[in-house]
């Protein structure tokens, strides 16, 4: 009986201890992120990505702009080089033209000396080629030689202009007239007096059709038309030169200009 009573007391003490010390409760929501925290994190992530994309796009745009600027610079340089090349080609044509003029003038003088009539045994005028005939008028020859020497020897180009003008005025029917008109036109052309130069070259073409200076005069008329930005007129003169004076040296230059202007 005493044993049973002791067991009952012990069990009562155990139960009392259990109720007196309840088990600890854990807050399961303590470490779980709230909706506000989650939204803030997502928003920050999107903004960072957008900022990164903006930086990438900006960098690529700047790179493309630099490439475009470099390309434009290269195009400008190519255009400038092309202009320089065309200028040099034109200047070379001018030099070649002057050389041809010099050779023609030398040839004319040699031919004139070879065909000049002997003072003691004068030859009939018909025996002397018209293009190379040396005038029997000493003053005429001297006047022409003076003007030419100012160009070829003295290189006094401006002073030669009035000399050729005086020669043409005093000897309009001279066998040297077409050459004088051409030389005068060339000097005026070099001074950029295009209208006056054009008049002289037109006189060679229109008034001295049999002269060997017609082909060269047509070439100069074409060049003047080009400087005046009259492409159609330039082509017309060049084609006339090629068609009517195909064997002339200037015909090759005219054909080159035709090809360039097409």
C-alpha positions, 0 to 999 in steps of 0.5 A: 500500500505504501509502495502504490502511494509512492508511485502515485506521488512520483507520477504527479511530480513528473506531470507537474514538471512537464506542465511547468516547463513547456517546449520552446516555440520557434518562429518560422517566419523570422528568417523568411524574406518579406514581400517588400524585401523581395520586390526591392531586390528584384527592382535593384537587379533590373536597374543594374541590368538596365544600367549595364545595357545602357553603358554597352549601347553607349560604348558601341555608339561611340565606337560606331561614331569614331568609325564613321568619322574615320571613314569620312576622313579617309573619303576626304583624303581620297577626294583630295588626292584625286583632285591633286592627281587631276591637277598634276595631270592637267599641268603635265598636259600644259607642259607637253603642250608647251614643248610641242609648241617649242618643237613646232616653232623650231621646226618651222624656223629650220624649214624656213631657213632650208627653203628660204630663196637664195638672194642671188637666185631668187626662187618663185614663191610657189616653190616655197611651202606655204606653212613654212614660207619665210616672209621676204619682208624683213620687218615682218620676220623681225617682228614675229621673231621678236615676239617669239623670242620673248616667249622661248628665250627671254620668258617675258610672257606678259611683254610678249602679249602686246608684241603678238597683238602688234604683229597681228595688227600690222601683218594680218595676212602674214603666213605667220598669222595663225601661229601668232594668233595661237601664241597670243591665245596661249599667253592669254590662256596662261594668264586666265584671260579665257574670253580673250584666249578663246577669241584667238583660238577661234580665229585660228580654227575659223580663219586658217583651216589649213594651218597645222595649229588648228588641231592645237587650237581645238584642244585649247578651246576644249580646255577653256570650255572645261574651265568654264564648266561647259562639258558639252562644248568641251566634248564638241571641240575634242570630238571635232579634233579627233574626227578631223585631225586624228593623226595630230599629237593633240588628238590623243590628248583630246581622246583622253579628255573625252574618256574622262568626261563621259 
